Amino acid sequence: MATAEMPDHDRATHMFEGTGTVIAIDITAGKIGLDHGPVPALKWPAMRMAFKVGDDIDLSQFKKGDQVQFTLHKVEKGAYPIVELCEASGLEVVPRLCAPDGDQMPMPNTSGN
C-alpha cells in the first residue's frame, strides 16, 4: 500500500528488489552473502555478493541455503544496503514481499556504523 510518506513510484526510484540463496552470514558484522539472481533495475547480472543489512534485520532468522527476497536501498555513496529481507518460495521477485506492514518503510542507517 502506498502512503503519503512513500508512494509506490517514489519507492521504485530508490528501492530495488531481488532474490537469492544465502551463502554466508556474519551476524557480528551485520552482513549476509547471497548468490543472487539478476537485478534488472540496477542492470546487475546474477552474482555472488556480500551485503550490509539494516539494523532492523535479524540475521539469526536465516541460515545457509535459505531462499530469500531482499530489498536494496539506494544511497549517495558506497554499497547499497539490504533494508528488507524475508524468506522466498522461489526465484521470482514478488513486489513488496518483504515490506513491513504499517505506514512507513524502514530507512537504513547509512552512517557506516
Biotite code that builds the C-alpha atoms (Angstrom):
import biotite.structure as struc

atoms = struc.array([
    struc.Atom([0.000, 0.000, 0.000], chain_id="A", res_id=1, res_name="MET", atom_name="CA", element="C"),
    struc.Atom([1.451, 3.361, -0.995], chain_id="A", res_id=2, res_name="ALA", atom_name="CA", element="C"),
    struc.Atom([1.492, 6.049, 1.646], chain_id="A", res_id=3, res_name="THR", atom_name="CA", element="C"),
    struc.Atom([1.810, 9.819, 1.625], chain_id="A", res_id=4, res_name="ALA", atom_name="CA", element="C"),
    struc.Atom([5.317, 9.371, 3.023], chain_id="A", res_id=5, res_name="GLU", atom_name="CA", element="C"),
    struc.Atom([6.383, 6.910, 0.339], chain_id="A", res_id=6, res_name="MET", atom_name="CA", element="C"),
    struc.Atom([4.148, 6.382, -2.696], chain_id="A", res_id=7, res_name="PRO", atom_name="CA", element="C"),
    struc.Atom([4.962, 3.311, -4.817], chain_id="A", res_id=8, res_name="ASP", atom_name="CA", element="C"),
    struc.Atom([6.506, 5.467, -7.574], chain_id="A", res_id=9, res_name="HIS", atom_name="CA", element="C"),
    struc.Atom([8.941, 7.044, -5.052], chain_id="A", res_id=10, res_name="ASP", atom_name="CA", element="C"),
    struc.Atom([9.831, 3.612, -3.679], chain_id="A", res_id=11, res_name="ARG", atom_name="CA", element="C"),
    struc.Atom([10.682, 2.470, -7.206], chain_id="A", res_id=12, res_name="ALA", atom_name="CA", element="C"),
    struc.Atom([13.340, 5.181, -7.544], chain_id="A", res_id=13, res_name="THR", atom_name="CA", element="C"),
    struc.Atom([15.387, 4.122, -4.529], chain_id="A", res_id=14, res_name="HIS", atom_name="CA", element="C"),
    struc.Atom([14.344, 0.597, -3.500], chain_id="A", res_id=15, res_name="MET", atom_name="CA", element="C"),
    struc.Atom([15.403, -2.385, -5.611], chain_id="A", res_id=16, res_name="PHE", atom_name="CA", element="C"),
    struc.Atom([14.213, -5.965, -5.037], chain_id="A", res_id=17, res_name="GLU", atom_name="CA", element="C"),
    struc.Atom([15.891, -9.247, -5.857], chain_id="A", res_id=18, res_name="GLY", atom_name="CA", element="C"),
    struc.Atom([16.049, -12.903, -4.849], chain_id="A", res_id=19, res_name="THR", atom_name="CA", element="C"),
    struc.Atom([18.876, -15.214, -3.964], chain_id="A", res_id=20, res_name="GLY", atom_name="CA", element="C"),
    struc.Atom([20.283, -18.010, -1.868], chain_id="A", res_id=21, res_name="THR", atom_name="CA", element="C"),
    struc.Atom([22.083, -17.354, 1.410], chain_id="A", res_id=22, res_name="VAL", atom_name="CA", element="C"),
    struc.Atom([25.715, -18.463, 1.141], chain_id="A", res_id=23, res_name="ILE", atom_name="CA", element="C"),
    struc.Atom([27.141, -16.823, 4.286], chain_id="A", res_id=24, res_name="ALA", atom_name="CA", element="C"),
    struc.Atom([26.027, -14.909, 7.371], chain_id="A", res_id=25, res_name="ILE", atom_name="CA", element="C"),
    struc.Atom([28.137, -12.722, 9.668], chain_id="A", res_id=26, res_name="ASP", atom_name="CA", element="C"),
    struc.Atom([25.821, -11.620, 12.462], chain_id="A", res_id=27, res_name="ILE", atom_name="CA", element="C"),
    struc.Atom([28.547, -9.657, 14.268], chain_id="A", res_id=28, res_name="THR", atom_name="CA", element="C"),
    struc.Atom([29.378, -7.600, 11.169], chain_id="A", res_id=29, res_name="ALA", atom_name="CA", element="C"),
    struc.Atom([25.730, -7.332, 10.093], chain_id="A", res_id=30, res_name="GLY", atom_name="CA", element="C"),
    struc.Atom([26.433, -8.844, 6.678], chain_id="A", res_id=31, res_name="LYS", atom_name="CA", element="C"),
    struc.Atom([24.910, -11.557, 4.529], chain_id="A", res_id=32, res_name="ILE", atom_name="CA", element="C"),
    struc.Atom([26.390, -13.280, 1.491], chain_id="A", res_id=33, res_name="GLY", atom_name="CA", element="C"),
    struc.Atom([23.985, -14.028, -1.336], chain_id="A", res_id=34, res_name="LEU", atom_name="CA", element="C"),
    struc.Atom([24.144, -15.885, -4.625], chain_id="A", res_id=35, res_name="ASP", atom_name="CA", element="C"),
    struc.Atom([21.523, -13.633, -6.189], chain_id="A", res_id=36, res_name="HIS", atom_name="CA", element="C"),
    struc.Atom([19.716, -13.537, -9.468], chain_id="A", res_id=37, res_name="GLY", atom_name="CA", element="C"),
    struc.Atom([19.758, -10.561, -11.820], chain_id="A", res_id=38, res_name="PRO", atom_name="CA", element="C"),
    struc.Atom([18.555, -7.196, -10.515], chain_id="A", res_id=39, res_name="VAL", atom_name="CA", element="C"),
    struc.Atom([17.298, -5.607, -13.738], chain_id="A", res_id=40, res_name="PRO", atom_name="CA", element="C"),
    struc.Atom([16.556, -2.193, -12.206], chain_id="A", res_id=41, res_name="ALA", atom_name="CA", element="C"),
    struc.Atom([20.274, -1.865, -11.386], chain_id="A", res_id=42, res_name="LEU", atom_name="CA", element="C"),
    struc.Atom([21.458, -3.646, -14.549], chain_id="A", res_id=43, res_name="LYS", atom_name="CA", element="C"),
    struc.Atom([23.181, -6.234, -12.336], chain_id="A", res_id=44, res_name="TRP", atom_name="CA", element="C"),
    struc.Atom([23.690, -9.774, -13.620], chain_id="A", res_id=45, res_name="PRO", atom_name="CA", element="C"),
    struc.Atom([23.371, -12.772, -11.333], chain_id="A", res_id=46, res_name="ALA", atom_name="CA", element="C"),
    struc.Atom([26.369, -12.942, -8.995], chain_id="A", res_id=47, res_name="MET", atom_name="CA", element="C"),
    struc.Atom([27.649, -13.693, -5.502], chain_id="A", res_id=48, res_name="ARG", atom_name="CA", element="C"),
    struc.Atom([27.952, -10.672, -3.212], chain_id="A", res_id=49, res_name="MET", atom_name="CA", element="C"),
    struc.Atom([28.136, -9.715, 0.447], chain_id="A", res_id=50, res_name="ALA", atom_name="CA", element="C"),
    struc.Atom([25.708, -7.051, 1.647], chain_id="A", res_id=51, res_name="PHE", atom_name="CA", element="C"),
    struc.Atom([25.481, -4.957, 4.801], chain_id="A", res_id=52, res_name="LYS", atom_name="CA", element="C"),
    struc.Atom([21.995, -5.234, 6.286], chain_id="A", res_id=53, res_name="VAL", atom_name="CA", element="C"),
    struc.Atom([19.912, -2.642, 8.101], chain_id="A", res_id=54, res_name="GLY", atom_name="CA", element="C"),
    struc.Atom([19.842, -2.602, 11.888], chain_id="A", res_id=55, res_name="ASP", atom_name="CA", element="C"),
    struc.Atom([16.222, -3.835, 11.896], chain_id="A", res_id=56, res_name="ASP", atom_name="CA", element="C"),
    struc.Atom([17.080, -7.129, 10.167], chain_id="A", res_id=57, res_name="ILE", atom_name="CA", element="C"),
    struc.Atom([17.590, -10.142, 12.441], chain_id="A", res_id=58, res_name="ASP", atom_name="CA", element="C"),
    struc.Atom([20.117, -12.292, 10.608], chain_id="A", res_id=59, res_name="LEU", atom_name="CA", element="C"),
    struc.Atom([19.709, -15.086, 13.173], chain_id="A", res_id=60, res_name="SER", atom_name="CA", element="C"),
    struc.Atom([16.424, -15.956, 11.405], chain_id="A", res_id=61, res_name="GLN", atom_name="CA", element="C"),
    struc.Atom([18.336, -17.102, 8.309], chain_id="A", res_id=62, res_name="PHE", atom_name="CA", element="C"),
    struc.Atom([20.782, -19.890, 7.500], chain_id="A", res_id=63, res_name="LYS", atom_name="CA", element="C"),
    struc.Atom([22.950, -21.019, 4.599], chain_id="A", res_id=64, res_name="LYS", atom_name="CA", element="C"),
    struc.Atom([20.839, -22.408, 1.785], chain_id="A", res_id=65, res_name="GLY", atom_name="CA", element="C"),
    struc.Atom([17.720, -20.321, 2.525], chain_id="A", res_id=66, res_name="ASP", atom_name="CA", element="C"),
    struc.Atom([15.941, -18.820, -0.476], chain_id="A", res_id=67, res_name="GLN", atom_name="CA", element="C"),
    struc.Atom([15.340, -15.133, 0.258], chain_id="A", res_id=68, res_name="VAL", atom_name="CA", element="C"),
    struc.Atom([13.976, -11.978, -1.254], chain_id="A", res_id=69, res_name="GLN", atom_name="CA", element="C"),
    struc.Atom([15.729, -8.718, -0.437], chain_id="A", res_id=70, res_name="PHE", atom_name="CA", element="C"),
    struc.Atom([15.296, -5.002, -0.949], chain_id="A", res_id=71, res_name="THR", atom_name="CA", element="C"),
    struc.Atom([18.296, -2.753, -1.517], chain_id="A", res_id=72, res_name="LEU", atom_name="CA", element="C"),
    struc.Atom([18.184, 0.954, -0.672], chain_id="A", res_id=73, res_name="HIS", atom_name="CA", element="C"),
    struc.Atom([19.884, 3.445, -2.988], chain_id="A", res_id=74, res_name="LYS", atom_name="CA", element="C"),
    struc.Atom([22.460, 5.575, -1.163], chain_id="A", res_id=75, res_name="VAL", atom_name="CA", element="C"),
    struc.Atom([24.562, 8.515, -2.351], chain_id="A", res_id=76, res_name="GLU", atom_name="CA", element="C"),
    struc.Atom([27.920, 6.821, -1.715], chain_id="A", res_id=77, res_name="LYS", atom_name="CA", element="C"),
    struc.Atom([29.008, 3.271, -1.132], chain_id="A", res_id=78, res_name="GLY", atom_name="CA", element="C"),
    struc.Atom([27.319, -0.080, -1.372], chain_id="A", res_id=79, res_name="ALA", atom_name="CA", element="C"),
    struc.Atom([23.545, -0.347, -1.305], chain_id="A", res_id=80, res_name="TYR", atom_name="CA", element="C"),
    struc.Atom([22.454, -1.940, 2.000], chain_id="A", res_id=81, res_name="PRO", atom_name="CA", element="C"),
    struc.Atom([19.684, -4.507, 2.349], chain_id="A", res_id=82, res_name="ILE", atom_name="CA", element="C"),
    struc.Atom([16.810, -2.877, 4.245], chain_id="A", res_id=83, res_name="VAL", atom_name="CA", element="C"),
    struc.Atom([14.223, -5.654, 3.833], chain_id="A", res_id=84, res_name="GLU", atom_name="CA", element="C"),
    struc.Atom([14.907, -9.393, 3.904], chain_id="A", res_id=85, res_name="LEU", atom_name="CA", element="C"),
    struc.Atom([12.495, -12.314, 4.072], chain_id="A", res_id=86, res_name="CYS", atom_name="CA", element="C"),
    struc.Atom([12.140, -15.941, 3.069], chain_id="A", res_id=87, res_name="GLU", atom_name="CA", element="C"),
    struc.Atom([11.039, -16.548, -0.507], chain_id="A", res_id=88, res_name="ALA", atom_name="CA", element="C"),
    struc.Atom([9.402, -19.569, -2.075], chain_id="A", res_id=89, res_name="SER", atom_name="CA", element="C"),
    struc.Atom([11.016, -19.165, -5.475], chain_id="A", res_id=90, res_name="GLY", atom_name="CA", element="C"),
    struc.Atom([13.308, -17.162, -7.714], chain_id="A", res_id=91, res_name="LEU", atom_name="CA", element="C"),
    struc.Atom([10.696, -14.712, -8.989], chain_id="A", res_id=92, res_name="GLU", atom_name="CA", element="C"),
    struc.Atom([10.555, -11.337, -7.237], chain_id="A", res_id=93, res_name="VAL", atom_name="CA", element="C"),
    struc.Atom([7.203, -10.728, -5.568], chain_id="A", res_id=94, res_name="VAL", atom_name="CA", element="C"),
    struc.Atom([6.811, -6.936, -5.344], chain_id="A", res_id=95, res_name="PRO", atom_name="CA", element="C"),
    struc.Atom([6.888, -5.684, -1.742], chain_id="A", res_id=96, res_name="ARG", atom_name="CA", element="C"),
    struc.Atom([7.023, -9.243, -0.337], chain_id="A", res_id=97, res_name="LEU", atom_name="CA", element="C"),
    struc.Atom([9.360, -8.146, 2.458], chain_id="A", res_id=98, res_name="CYS", atom_name="CA", element="C"),
    struc.Atom([7.849, -4.702, 3.008], chain_id="A", res_id=99, res_name="ALA", atom_name="CA", element="C"),
    struc.Atom([6.740, -4.265, 6.592], chain_id="A", res_id=100, res_name="PRO", atom_name="CA", element="C"),
    struc.Atom([3.108, -3.715, 7.420], chain_id="A", res_id=101, res_name="ASP", atom_name="CA", element="C"),
    struc.Atom([2.346, -0.201, 8.529], chain_id="A", res_id=102, res_name="GLY", atom_name="CA", element="C"),
    struc.Atom([2.595, 3.312, 7.257], chain_id="A", res_id=103, res_name="ASP", atom_name="CA", element="C"),
    struc.Atom([6.324, 3.834, 6.978], chain_id="A", res_id=104, res_name="GLN", atom_name="CA", element="C"),
    struc.Atom([9.087, 1.947, 5.240], chain_id="A", res_id=105, res_name="MET", atom_name="CA", element="C"),
    struc.Atom([12.350, 1.389, 7.159], chain_id="A", res_id=106, res_name="PRO", atom_name="CA", element="C"),
    struc.Atom([15.161, 3.712, 6.259], chain_id="A", res_id=107, res_name="MET", atom_name="CA", element="C"),
    struc.Atom([18.704, 2.379, 6.522], chain_id="A", res_id=108, res_name="PRO", atom_name="CA", element="C"),
    struc.Atom([21.385, 3.565, 8.868], chain_id="A", res_id=109, res_name="ASN", atom_name="CA", element="C"),
    struc.Atom([23.825, 4.779, 6.209], chain_id="A", res_id=110, res_name="THR", atom_name="CA", element="C"),
    struc.Atom([26.288, 6.347, 8.622], chain_id="A", res_id=111, res_name="SER", atom_name="CA", element="C"),
    struc.Atom([28.544, 3.315, 8.184], chain_id="A", res_id=112, res_name="GLY", atom_name="CA", element="C"),
    struc.Atom([28.255, 2.384, 11.864], chain_id="A", res_id=113, res_name="ASN", atom_name="CA", element="C"),
])
